[in-house]
Amino acid sequence: PTPPEAAMPNKKNRCVIITPFLNGPINEAYAFEEGDFLIAVDGGYAVAEAAGLRPDLVMGDFDSFPLERLSAFPQDKIIKHPAEKDDTDVMLAIKTGFSLGMTDFRIIGGIGGRLDHTVGNLQALSYCLSRGGSAWIDDGPNKATMTDAAEFLLPFREGCYFSLFSWSESCVGVRARGAKYPVGGATLTNSFPLGVSNEFSGGDVIITKESGRLLIITARKD
């Protein structure tokens, strides 16, 4: 189904997708921005509601969240999909965001819970990148993104590790300036976890590479 006209964003570019799986409640650390277009998928509505957030759209197959909970929500802002479908609920939300002209995506949660959905959400990062967009997954302790760029600035996170993985067959000439453990021209492959558990040396890390699609993850130490 196409998004209802009432849901069309007004000069909004960042699409925030709220999923049911989150390591703790949504709080100020998630740094929502004025103008974010919020899509709650399935039980993500309950997560948004608990945080006092009102989504612009609620969508999904509602196989794990009763539609009765949405009786007071504007019905023209609910999109129900069949349970038997090719796309995950998160992927449907991403495609909806693209259809509304948005290219910057943030998936809230989506890492905890079922492992197959976690992998699917990592693939969703690659999907966004391949279509000219960008995306982050953020479940609180963990953040993940992908890049094809020759240079990427990874913002400092206090008390966190960062890890680099090759999503493509290989990433060649990978360097990380500002890392505790130097990375100088390494070749990462998608069959060996060479880039796991590096650390920030006190500030942002500048990551450069010659080729390949890089998966970047930061994770809290505790």
C-alpha positions as CSV (number, residue, x, y, z in Angstrom):
1,P,0.0,0.0,0.0
2,T,1.1,3.5,-0.7
3,P,1.5,5.9,2.2
4,P,-1.6,8.0,2.9
5,E,-1.4,11.6,1.7
6,A,-1.9,12.8,5.3
7,A,1.5,11.2,6.1
8,M,3.5,13.1,3.6
9,P,6.4,14.8,5.3
10,N,6.9,18.5,5.1
11,K,10.5,19.3,4.5
12,K,11.6,16.2,6.5
13,N,14.6,14.3,5.3
14,R,15.5,11.9,8.2
15,C,13.3,8.9,8.6
16,V,13.4,7.4,12.1
17,I,12.1,3.8,12.3
18,I,11.2,2.6,15.7
19,T,11.3,-1.2,16.2
20,P,10.1,-3.4,19.1
21,F,13.5,-4.6,20.1
22,L,15.5,-2.1,22.2
23,N,18.0,-2.5,25.0
24,G,16.3,-0.3,27.5
25,P,13.9,2.7,27.1
26,I,14.2,5.5,24.6
27,N,15.9,8.4,26.3
28,E,17.6,11.7,25.6
29,A,20.7,9.9,24.4
30,Y,18.8,9.0,21.2
31,A,18.9,12.7,20.2
32,F,15.8,13.0,18.1
33,E,15.8,16.0,15.9
34,E,13.0,18.5,15.1
35,G,11.5,17.4,11.8
36,D,12.3,13.7,12.1
37,F,9.7,11.6,10.3
38,L,8.8,8.8,12.7
39,I,7.6,5.4,11.6
40,A,6.8,2.8,14.2
41,V,6.8,-0.8,13.0
42,D,4.5,-3.3,14.7
43,G,5.3,-3.3,18.4
44,G,7.5,-0.3,17.9
45,Y,4.4,1.7,18.5
46,A,4.5,0.6,22.2
47,V,8.1,1.6,22.4
48,A,7.3,5.1,21.0
49,E,4.3,5.5,23.2
50,A,6.3,4.7,26.3
51,A,8.7,7.5,25.3
52,G,6.0,10.0,24.7
53,L,6.6,10.0,21.0
54,R,3.8,10.2,18.4
55,P,4.7,8.4,15.2
56,D,3.8,10.0,11.8
57,L,3.1,6.4,10.5
58,V,2.5,3.0,12.1
59,M,3.0,0.1,9.8
60,G,3.7,-3.7,9.7
61,D,1.9,-7.0,9.6
62,F,0.8,-6.7,13.2
63,D,1.4,-10.4,13.8
64,S,2.9,-9.7,17.2
65,F,1.1,-6.5,18.2
66,P,-2.7,-6.2,18.3
67,L,-4.3,-3.6,16.1
68,E,-6.8,-2.9,18.9
69,R,-4.0,-1.0,20.6
70,L,-4.2,1.5,17.8
71,S,-7.9,2.2,18.1
72,A,-7.2,5.9,19.2
73,F,-4.5,6.4,16.6
74,P,-5.5,8.1,13.3
75,Q,-6.5,5.3,11.0
76,D,-5.3,7.0,7.9
77,K,-1.8,6.8,9.3
78,I,-1.8,3.1,9.7
79,I,-0.5,0.8,7.0
80,K,-1.2,-2.9,7.4
81,H,0.7,-5.4,5.4
82,P,0.0,-9.2,5.0
83,A,2.1,-11.4,7.3
84,E,3.2,-13.5,4.2
85,K,5.5,-11.1,2.4
86,D,9.0,-10.8,1.0
87,D,10.0,-7.7,3.0
88,T,10.5,-7.4,6.7
89,D,8.6,-4.7,8.5
90,V,11.8,-2.6,8.8
91,M,12.5,-3.0,5.0
92,L,8.9,-1.9,4.3
93,A,9.4,1.2,6.4
94,I,12.7,2.0,4.6
95,K,11.0,1.6,1.2
96,T,8.2,3.9,2.4
97,G,10.8,6.5,3.5
98,F,12.4,6.4,0.1
99,S,9.0,6.7,-1.6
100,L,8.5,9.9,0.4
101,G,11.8,11.4,-0.7
102,M,13.9,10.7,2.4
103,T,17.4,9.4,2.2
104,D,18.7,9.5,5.8
105,F,17.5,6.6,7.9
106,R,17.9,5.7,11.6
107,I,16.7,2.4,12.9
108,I,15.9,2.5,16.6
109,G,16.4,-1.0,18.1
110,G,16.5,-3.8,15.6
111,I,19.6,-5.5,17.0
112,G,18.3,-7.4,20.0
113,G,15.7,-10.1,19.7
114,R,15.9,-12.6,16.9
115,L,19.3,-13.1,15.2
116,D,17.8,-13.4,11.8
117,H,16.1,-10.0,12.1
118,T,19.4,-8.5,13.3
119,V,21.2,-9.8,10.2
120,G,18.3,-8.6,8.1
121,N,18.6,-5.1,9.5
122,L,22.3,-5.1,8.8
123,Q,21.4,-6.0,5.2
124,A,19.0,-3.0,5.3
125,L,21.9,-0.7,5.9
126,S,23.5,-2.0,2.7
127,Y,20.2,-1.6,0.9
128,C,20.0,2.1,1.9
129,L,23.6,2.7,0.8
130,S,23.1,1.0,-2.6
131,R,20.2,3.4,-3.3
132,G,22.0,6.6,-2.5
133,G,21.0,6.9,1.1
134,S,22.6,6.4,4.5
135,A,21.5,4.6,7.6
136,W,22.4,3.9,11.2
137,I,21.1,1.2,13.6
138,D,21.0,2.4,17.2
139,D,19.8,0.1,20.0
140,G,21.4,2.1,22.8
141,P,24.6,0.2,23.6
142,N,25.3,-0.6,20.0
143,K,25.4,1.6,16.8
144,A,26.1,0.3,13.3
145,T,26.4,1.9,9.9
146,M,28.0,1.2,6.5
147,T,30.0,3.3,4.1
148,D,31.4,3.1,0.6
149,A,33.2,6.4,1.1
150,A,37.0,6.7,0.9
151,E,36.9,8.7,4.1
152,F,34.5,8.4,7.1
153,L,34.5,10.2,10.4
154,L,33.4,8.0,13.3
155,P,32.3,10.2,16.2
156,F,33.9,9.5,19.6
157,R,31.8,7.4,22.0
158,E,33.0,7.4,25.6
159,G,33.4,3.9,27.0
160,C,32.9,2.1,23.7
161,Y,34.7,-0.2,21.4
162,F,34.6,0.2,17.6
163,S,34.9,-2.6,15.1
164,L,35.4,-2.7,11.4
165,F,34.1,-5.5,9.1
166,S,34.2,-5.9,5.4
167,W,30.6,-6.3,4.1
168,S,31.9,-6.7,0.5
169,E,34.2,-9.5,-0.3
170,S,37.1,-7.3,0.9
171,C,38.0,-3.8,2.0
172,V,41.4,-2.8,0.8
173,G,43.8,-0.2,2.4
174,V,41.8,0.3,5.5
175,R,43.3,2.9,7.9
176,A,42.0,4.3,11.2
177,R,43.5,7.5,12.5
178,G,42.8,8.2,16.2
179,A,42.5,4.5,17.1
180,K,44.2,3.0,20.2
181,Y,45.4,0.1,18.0
182,P,46.9,1.4,14.8
183,V,45.3,0.3,11.5
184,G,47.5,1.1,8.6
185,G,46.6,-0.1,5.2
186,A,44.9,-3.4,6.3
187,T,42.9,-5.6,4.0
188,L,39.7,-6.8,5.7
189,T,37.8,-9.7,4.3
190,N,34.2,-11.0,4.9
191,S,35.5,-14.3,6.2
192,F,37.8,-13.2,9.0
193,P,37.1,-10.8,11.9
194,L,40.4,-8.9,11.9
195,G,38.8,-5.5,12.8
196,V,37.0,-6.5,16.0
197,S,37.3,-4.5,19.3
198,N,39.5,-1.5,18.6
199,E,39.2,1.5,20.9
200,F,39.0,5.3,20.6
201,S,42.2,7.1,21.7
202,G,40.2,10.0,23.1
203,G,38.6,11.6,20.1
204,D,36.9,11.0,16.7
205,V,38.4,8.3,14.5
206,I,39.0,9.0,10.8
207,I,38.6,5.8,8.7
208,T,39.9,5.7,5.2
209,K,40.1,2.9,2.6
210,E,40.8,2.3,-1.0
211,S,37.9,0.1,-1.9
212,G,35.0,-2.0,-0.5
213,R,31.9,-1.6,1.6
214,L,32.7,-1.3,5.3
215,L,30.4,-2.2,8.2
216,I,31.2,0.0,11.3
217,I,30.0,-0.9,14.7
218,T,30.4,0.8,18.1
219,A,29.5,-1.0,21.3
220,R,29.5,-0.1,24.9
221,K,32.1,-1.9,27.0
222,D,29.8,-2.6,30.0
